[in-house]
């Protein structure tokens, strides 16, 4: 799958999973989704020309070289008799496994717990940069707008330090940053498993004599990367899903459609549909003053 499709599916997965872990409001769900969108590009760090490998110039290029070398070494040491001897073990190997997603996610969780909310900001910044590079500036502007507009006026009045206010708003996401990163990586690999090449998702489990067995959909259902199925069907579907999954959008959309098909609806009742959606009602913005 192409980079922007990976990022978009990561965005959708983040918005879908956020409520399941208690992140219901925009201020919590959107940062979570931004992280999953960005880190859905991370597995392709094993390719020298991928967006993740080119993001920060020589810095990410060095990381890409290191990951490819590690992946090749692990492949040589763990391959089974059913694995191809012609493969170099670099692209679509170690970083495209569920074990990699779990390891990176766990490492991120430990790091953010030790570093606190500032650690989350680093994870969020990298994820947002990756997502913006793939999907466009709207990700960054949307995230910034959510964080700024999602802070109630009362909170600003209680504490003049805008940094503290925003950090407190992100506290709910900190505990789940590792999950967001791991989820993004897993969504990437699951997406690649739907393409013709498949993906070694279950490494190092031995399957048919191969530890790097390429798991995927039935051959007839797989599609070509960048082909019509991805560009004409899947990408537009995920664009719509990515909008509808944003907290507060689905109730407005369903109410609007219902009103359009209700012959007795007048202008007044239609206007009430677009009244402000309480997307932040579930966010705890209690801020205490220093004594």
BELSUL-V716677 format. One record per run of one state. SS is the DSSP state (H for helix, E for strand, C for the rest). FROM is the first residue (numbers start at 0). LEN is the number of residues. If there is no record, write none. Layout:
ss=[SS	SS]
from=[FROM	FROM]
len=[LEN	LEN]
//
This chain:
ss=[C	H	C	H	C	H	C	H	C	H	C	H	C	H	C	H	C	H	C	H	C	H	C	H	C	E	C	E	C	E	C	E	C	E	C	H	C	E	C	H	C	H	C	H	C]
from=[0	2	21	25	39	41	46	50	54	57	78	93	96	97	115	116	135	137	149	152	158	161	174	176	193	194	195	198	199	206	207	209	210	214	215	218	221	222	223	227	244	248	260	266	273]
len=[2	19	4	14	2	5	4	4	3	21	15	3	1	18	1	19	2	12	3	6	3	13	2	17	1	1	3	1	7	1	2	1	4	1	3	3	1	1	4	17	4	12	6	7	18]
//
